[in-house]
Amino acid sequence: MAAKSEFDPQLIISHKFPESTYSYTERDAALYALGIGACSKDALDNKELKYVYHPDGQQSVEVLPTFAALFSMGLQSEIAKIPGLDFDPRLLLHGQQYIEMYKPLPSHGCLLNKATVAGLHDKGKAAVLEIEILSYEKESGVLLCMNRMAVYLRGAGGFSKSSQPYSFTKYSSNQTLAYKIPRSQPFAVFEDCTQSSQALLYRLSGDYNPLHSDPMVAEIAGFSRPILHGLCTLGFAVRAIIKSICRGEQKMIKNISGRFLLHVYPGETLITEMWIEDLRVVYQVKVKERNRAVLSGVVTLDRLSSSL
């Protein structure tokens, strides 16, 4: 790696990413839904069949809100091109994901993505970089959603020029979703078993990192076998909330945050615990077989279901 003196915070936070486009079809939306477990237990599930089939034709299928996370997928390759950012790409970890929904996603579309650096923090042994992506419907210019992803660049910390660790963010404290996992019993618990082929199915939505498919790559990374994509686990968690709290109405979701805590192996059982706090659902996902928390976060709703 290059010397730390080449790590230039001001150059990084002022970087302008090139605009990009993302096109998808009804088939892509349906494939994504299957990739995060929709209809895996019951092909006749009336709360989930609408994501893969519609009697009026595929052009009428509904799109899960976490599908929006795919719009930020290509940004990881762009991060390596940021001038003044010195890190080893092999040591990059996806730490958090935030999704804000402004409009329901159409069944198909062509989107224009505009990305900016939203935050940069010196954590000593690592740097945390936040990227914001605004996604517009290309033809109409309507803003559909926003992604904010935080990546941990291991080995890239320690670049602060003063005793106070460098920290920049474009967001005020009330624009971040702070939460604590309650000690009380969850309002709802949803158990879902991933398939041994889950990562192979999910990767068809565009994340072809061999860590999720190649046993040798996984072994080099320190895992006994390929691991599940973190965003796939997030999709499972939000599906659980839609089924348990929203009673199948995915359009109730305003925003989603997820903090990735630990890896999941395909074939493991995910237990999503949910607590309702006003219009927020605090959640935690555990792997049943290892009794370990792998994901936590909060989902904000526009209302609560009258049937709760």
N, C-alpha and C positions, 0 to 999 in steps of 0.2 A: 504493500500500500504506500501511497505517497505520504509525505510528512504532514502533520496536523496543521502546519502553517498554511497549507493550501485550502483548508476548509474555511470558506468565506461566507459567514451568515448573511451579510447584506446582499451579496450576489445571489444567494439562494432564495431569500424571501422576495426578491424583486423579479425573479425569473418568470417569464411569460411562456406558458405552454402553447404549442400550436393547436388550433381548433381541430376537432376530429368529428367524424360521423360514425354512427352505429345504426345498422339496419337489422331488423328482425321480422320474422313471419309468425303466423299462428302456430306453425309447426315448432318453431324455436320456443315459444311460450309453453306449449304442451310438453315438449321434451324436458324443459326446465322443471315443470311441475312434477313430472315423473321422477326426475333426478333428486328432488328433495322429499320423495316419499308419498306424494299424492296418490290416492287410490291403491296403495300397496297392500293394505289390509282388506279392502273391500272395493272391487271395481264398480260397484253400484252405489257408492257413497254419494248421496245427493248434495253433500256440502263440498265435495271435491271434484266430482265428475265434470263440473262446469269449467274446470281449468284445462281439461284435455278433450272435451267433446261438448258440442251444443247442437240441439236438434235443428236449429236454423242454419247450421253450417259452421265450419271451422273459423270463419271470419268473425264469429260471435263469441268465441271462447273468452273467458275472463283471465286476467293476468295477475298473478300473485305479486304483492308489493315488493318482496325481496328480489324479484326478477330485476329490479332497478340496479341491484348491486353489480350486475354484469356490465353495466355501462362504464364502470370504473376499472374494468379488468385490464385494459391495455396500458394503464398508467404506470404500472410497475416498470415496464421497459423504458418509459420516458423519464422516470426518476433518475436512472443511471446517466442520463444526458444533461442533467442540471449542472451548469457551470459552478465551480466552487464547492461542489458536494463530493467529498472524498470518503468512499466506503467500499467494502467488499460486497458485491451483490449476493454472494452465497450466504452472507450473514444477515440478510434482510428477513424480518418477521412481520407478518400482518398482525397488528395488535388490536385494533378496534375498527369498527365500521358504524357509520351513522347514515341513515336514510331519511330524508324529509320528502313526503309525498304532497304535491300541490294539486295534482289532477290524477284520476285513475288512469293507469297505463292502457293505451289502445291495444287491440289484439295483434296489430302489426304496425310497423312504422319505421321512419328514418329520422334519427335524432341528431342534433348538433350539440356536441359536448364542448364546454368551455371550462378549463381547469386552471386553478391558481394554487399557489402555496398559501395555506391557511395558518400554519404554525410550525415552529422549529424550537426544540428544547434540548439543552445539554443535560444529560442524565449521568454524566461521569463516564461510565463504561460504554454507553450507547447514546445515540442521538435519536430523538423522536421527530419525525417529519409528518405534518398533516397536509393532506391534499384535498381541496374541495373541487367537485365536478358538478356544474350545472348542466342539466340536459333539457334541451328545447326541442319541440316538434319542429323539424326543419322547415316544412312547408308553411305552417301557420305562425311560427315564432313563439308559440305558447310554451311557457316554462312548465315542465311536467314534474321534475323531481331534482333533488340535490343529494349527492353522496359526499360524505367526508370520511376519508380513510386515514388512519394513523399507522405508520410503519416504524418499526424499531430497527435501527441500523446499528447492529452490534459492532463494537470496536471503533465507532466513529465519534464517541463522546470525548469530553475533555478539551473542547476547542474554545472555551470561554476565555476572554482576554482579561477578566477581572476575577476577584474572589467570589462574586455573585454569579451563579450559573446562568448562562444565557437562556432566555425564554421569551419567545415572541408568539402571540396569537392574535388573530383578527376578531376573536369572539370575546364578548364580556362574559362574566361568570354566570349570568342568568340565561345565557344562550347554550349552556352545556347541561346535559342531563345527569345530575348527581343523584345517586341512589345508594341505599344500603339493603342488603338482603335481610329481610325481617327474621326475627327469632320465632315468631308465631307460626302456627300450622298454615300451610298454603291454602289459598281459597280453592285452587284446583291443581290436580296433578295429571299429567298426560304421559303415557308410556308408549314409545314407538321403537320398533326394532329396525335398525338399518340392515340392508342386505350385504352379503360379502362382496357383491359386485357394485355397491352403491357409488364408489368413487369412479369406477369405469363408466357408469351411466352419467354421473354428474359432469365429468370432464368433457362430454360431448356438447356441453353448453359453452365451451370455449377456453376452459382453464386446463391446458395440456401439460402442466408441470409434472415431470416424471416422478416426483416425490409421491404422487398419488396413484401411480400405476406400475412403476418399475421396482421390483424387489431389491435390486442391487443399489439403486440410487437411495432408496429408503434406508438400507443398511448402512451406507456411507454417512447418512444424516443422523444415524443413531437410533433408528427405529427397527423393530423386529420384522415389520412388513409395511407396505404402503399405507399411508394414513388418509383419512377423509379430509376433504377441503373444509376449511373453517367456515366459509360462506355457505357450504352445504348444511353444516350443523346449524347455522343461523336460520336457514330456510326451514329446517325441521322445527326449530323452536317457535318461529312465528306462525307456522302452520298449526302448531299445538294451541297457540293463543287464539288464532282465528276460530278454531273448532270449539275450544273450551269456553272462551270469554265472549267472543264476537258471534257465536252461534252460526258460524259459516259466512258471515258478512265481512269480507276482506276490505271493503271500502270504508270501514270504520277507522282504519289505521291512519294516523297522521304522521307519526315518525317512529323510527326504530333505532335503537342503539345496541351494540353488542361488543363485549370485551372477550377476546379469545384467551382462555386460561390454560388449556391443555389439549393435546391431540386426541382424536377419536380414531379407532380402528374400524374399518368397514365390517359390519356384522355385529357390532356391539349395540346394546339397548340404551336408548336415550330416555331419560326421565326428566320432563320439564315441569318444574314447580312454579306456580304463579300466585302472586299476591296483588290484590287490587288496592290502589291508593288514589282515591278520587277518580280521575280519568286516566290514570297511569297503571300499567301492569308491570310490576317488577318481576323478573323471572330469573331462574337459575336452571341450567341443564347439567345433569349428572350422568355419568356412565354407570349403569347398574352393575356391570360385572366387576368394576374396579372401585366403585363407590367414590368416585372423584368428580369434582366440579370441573367442567370443561368450557363453559360459556355462561356469562351472566349479562344482564342489561335491563333496559326498560323500554316499553312500547307505550306511546301515548295515543289515546283514542279520541274521536270527536264526540262520542257519546257512549253510554253503556247500553247493552241489550236489555230490553224490557223484560226478558224472560229470566234474567239472573235472579 
